[in-house]
Amino acid sequence: MKKIILILLLITLQIVNAKTSNNTILFLGDSLTEGLGVNKEDAFPKLVESMIQNELKKDITIINGGVSGSTTSDGLARLRWYLKKKPYIVFLALGANDGLRGLNLTQSKRNLEEIINYAQKANAKVILAGMLVPPNYGPDYSQRFKEMYEELKIKYNLKTMPFLLDGVAGKKDLNQRDGIHPNEQGHKIIAKKVFMLLKEEL
C-alpha cells in the first residue's frame, strides 16, 4: 500500500512539474537580450511574451536572462540558477561578446555545448540564436564564428535563428547611437521573428 501511495505521489509531482515547465521560456543572452538602452518592457523577450499571450492566448512566463557583457563562459553558471524555474524552452543567444573580443572560438564552442547539454539533460528544448561578427575581424575568424553556430545546430539537431539581428544590424534607424544595440523599433523586429520561431513549439 505504501509503495502504491509513493508511486501516485511521484506521478502527481511529475504532472505538476510538467505544467510548470510548459509555460516558462528562458532567454539566456547578453545585452542584446537584456535590452540595454531601452526599457525592459521594450526588450524583445517581453515583447515576445505579449505576442504569445495576446495572439496565441497562452499563459506564458518569460525569464529575461540577459546580462550585459556576458560571454559564453558565464552562461552555464547562470543557466543552472535559472533551471530552478524549470523552463520548457531555453532560447540561447550568447556569443556576440566572444566575437567582439576576438576570443578563442574553440573554447566558445565548448562553452555553448556545455550549456546545450546541461539544458537538454534538464528536459528543456534549446533554440539557438546565431550571431555574426564584422568583417574587420578577418575573413577566417568571421567565417569560423558563423560556422560555430551551424555546426552546433547540426550536432544537436537544434531549431535555430541563424542571425539574431537579421534585418536590424547595420540599420541606423533601428539601432541606438552606438550602432550595436537595437532601439525600440529594432527590438520589435527581433521580437516578431523570435515569435514566429517559438510559436511552433507552443
C-alpha positions as CSV (number, residue, x, y, z in Angstrom):
1,M,0.0,0.0,0.0
2,K,2.8,2.4,0.9
3,K,4.5,1.7,-2.5
4,I,1.3,2.5,-4.3
5,I,0.9,5.8,-2.5
6,L,4.5,6.7,-3.2
7,I,4.1,5.9,-6.9
8,L,1.0,8.0,-7.0
9,L,2.8,10.9,-5.3
10,L,5.7,10.7,-7.8
11,I,3.3,10.8,-10.7
12,T,1.5,13.8,-9.3
13,L,4.7,15.6,-8.8
14,Q,5.7,14.9,-12.4
15,I,2.4,16.3,-13.6
16,V,2.8,19.4,-11.6
17,N,6.4,19.9,-12.8
18,A,5.3,19.4,-16.4
19,K,2.7,22.1,-16.0
20,T,5.2,24.4,-14.5
21,S,7.8,23.8,-17.2
22,N,5.4,24.1,-20.1
23,N,4.7,27.8,-19.5
24,T,8.2,29.1,-18.9
25,I,10.6,30.3,-21.5
26,L,14.2,31.3,-20.6
27,F,16.1,33.8,-22.8
28,L,19.7,33.3,-21.9
29,G,21.8,36.1,-23.5
30,D,23.8,39.3,-23.2
31,S,23.0,43.0,-23.5
32,L,21.1,42.4,-26.8
33,T,18.7,40.1,-24.8
34,E,18.7,42.3,-21.7
35,G,17.6,45.3,-23.7
36,L,20.5,47.6,-22.9
37,G,19.5,51.2,-23.6
38,V,15.7,50.6,-23.7
39,N,13.1,49.9,-21.0
40,K,12.8,46.2,-20.0
41,E,9.2,46.3,-21.4
42,D,10.6,47.2,-24.8
43,A,13.2,44.5,-24.9
44,F,12.4,41.7,-27.3
45,P,11.8,38.9,-24.7
46,K,9.0,41.0,-23.1
47,L,7.5,41.8,-26.5
48,V,7.5,38.1,-27.3
49,E,5.7,37.3,-24.1
50,S,3.0,39.8,-25.0
51,M,2.6,38.3,-28.5
52,I,2.2,34.8,-27.1
53,Q,-0.3,35.9,-24.6
54,N,-2.3,38.1,-26.9
55,E,-2.1,36.2,-30.2
56,L,-1.9,32.6,-29.0
57,K,-3.9,33.2,-25.8
58,K,-1.4,31.2,-23.8
59,D,-0.4,31.9,-20.3
60,I,3.4,32.2,-20.7
61,T,6.1,33.3,-18.3
62,I,9.2,34.8,-19.8
63,I,12.5,35.0,-18.0
64,N,14.9,37.6,-19.4
65,G,18.2,36.1,-18.5
66,G,20.2,38.6,-20.5
67,V,23.2,40.2,-18.8
68,S,25.2,43.0,-20.3
69,G,28.8,41.9,-21.1
70,S,28.0,38.3,-20.8
71,T,30.1,35.8,-22.8
72,T,29.6,32.0,-23.3
73,S,31.9,31.4,-20.4
74,D,29.5,32.5,-17.8
75,G,26.3,31.2,-19.4
76,L,26.4,27.7,-17.8
77,A,26.5,29.1,-14.2
78,R,23.5,31.3,-14.9
79,L,21.7,28.5,-16.6
80,R,22.0,26.3,-13.5
81,W,20.4,29.1,-11.5
82,Y,17.5,29.7,-13.9
83,L,16.7,26.0,-14.3
84,K,15.2,26.1,-10.9
85,K,12.2,27.7,-12.7
86,K,12.0,24.6,-14.9
87,P,11.8,26.4,-18.3
88,Y,10.3,24.4,-21.2
89,I,12.4,26.3,-23.7
90,V,15.8,27.8,-23.4
91,F,16.4,30.4,-26.1
92,L,20.2,30.6,-26.2
93,A,21.6,33.9,-27.5
94,L,25.2,34.0,-26.4
95,G,28.4,34.5,-28.3
96,A,28.3,38.1,-29.5
97,N,30.7,39.4,-26.9
98,D,33.1,36.4,-27.5
99,G,33.3,37.5,-31.2
100,L,33.7,41.2,-30.4
101,R,36.5,40.4,-28.1
102,G,38.1,38.1,-30.5
103,L,38.1,35.2,-28.0
104,N,39.2,31.7,-28.9
105,L,36.3,30.1,-30.8
106,T,37.2,26.6,-29.8
107,Q,36.6,27.5,-26.2
108,S,33.5,29.5,-27.1
109,K,32.0,26.5,-28.9
110,R,32.9,24.2,-26.0
111,N,31.1,26.6,-23.6
112,L,28.0,26.6,-25.8
113,E,28.0,22.8,-26.0
114,E,28.1,22.6,-22.2
115,I,25.1,24.9,-22.0
116,I,23.2,23.0,-24.6
117,N,23.9,19.6,-22.9
118,Y,23.0,20.8,-19.5
119,A,19.7,22.3,-20.7
120,Q,18.8,19.2,-22.6
121,K,19.5,17.0,-19.7
122,A,17.1,19.1,-17.7
123,N,14.5,18.3,-20.4
124,A,14.5,21.8,-21.8
125,K,14.2,22.4,-25.5
126,V,17.1,24.5,-26.8
127,I,16.6,27.1,-29.6
128,L,19.9,28.6,-30.7
129,A,20.2,32.2,-31.9
130,G,23.3,32.7,-34.1
131,M,25.4,35.9,-34.4
132,L,27.8,37.3,-36.9
133,V,30.9,39.5,-36.4
134,P,32.0,42.4,-38.6
135,P,34.4,41.5,-41.5
136,N,37.2,43.7,-39.9
137,Y,37.9,40.7,-37.6
138,G,39.3,39.0,-40.6
139,P,37.5,36.6,-43.1
140,D,38.8,33.5,-41.4
141,Y,37.6,34.4,-37.9
142,S,34.3,35.7,-39.2
143,Q,33.7,32.5,-41.2
144,R,34.6,30.3,-38.3
145,F,32.4,32.3,-36.0
146,K,29.4,31.8,-38.3
147,E,30.2,28.1,-38.8
148,M,30.3,27.6,-35.0
149,Y,26.5,28.0,-34.7
150,E,25.9,26.0,-37.9
151,E,27.9,23.1,-36.5
152,L,26.1,23.2,-33.2
153,K,22.7,23.2,-35.0
154,I,23.6,20.0,-36.9
155,K,25.3,18.2,-34.0
156,Y,22.5,18.8,-31.5
157,N,19.6,18.9,-34.1
158,L,18.5,22.3,-32.9
159,K,16.0,24.7,-34.2
160,T,17.9,27.9,-34.9
161,M,17.6,31.6,-35.7
162,P,20.7,32.0,-37.9
163,F,21.2,35.6,-37.0
164,L,19.5,37.3,-34.0
165,L,19.9,40.8,-35.5
166,D,18.7,39.8,-39.0
167,G,17.0,42.9,-40.6
168,V,18.2,45.1,-37.8
169,A,22.1,45.1,-37.8
170,G,23.6,48.0,-39.7
171,K,20.4,50.0,-40.0
172,K,20.8,53.4,-38.4
173,D,17.1,53.9,-37.7
174,L,16.8,50.6,-35.9
175,N,19.8,51.0,-33.6
176,Q,21.0,53.2,-30.8
177,R,23.8,55.7,-31.3
178,D,26.5,53.0,-30.6
179,G,25.4,51.2,-33.8
180,I,25.3,47.9,-31.9
181,H,22.3,47.8,-29.7
182,P,18.8,47.9,-31.2
183,N,16.4,50.6,-30.2
184,E,12.7,50.1,-29.5
185,Q,11.9,49.7,-33.2
186,G,14.8,47.2,-33.6
187,H,13.5,45.1,-30.7
188,K,10.1,45.0,-32.3
189,I,11.5,43.4,-35.5
190,I,13.6,40.9,-33.5
191,A,10.5,40.0,-31.4
192,K,8.4,39.3,-34.4
193,K,10.9,36.9,-35.8
194,V,11.5,35.2,-32.5
195,F,7.8,34.8,-32.0
196,M,7.4,33.2,-35.4
197,L,10.1,30.7,-34.4
198,L,8.7,30.0,-31.0
199,K,5.0,29.7,-31.7
200,E,5.6,26.3,-33.5
201,E,6.9,24.9,-30.2
202,L,4.0,26.2,-28.0
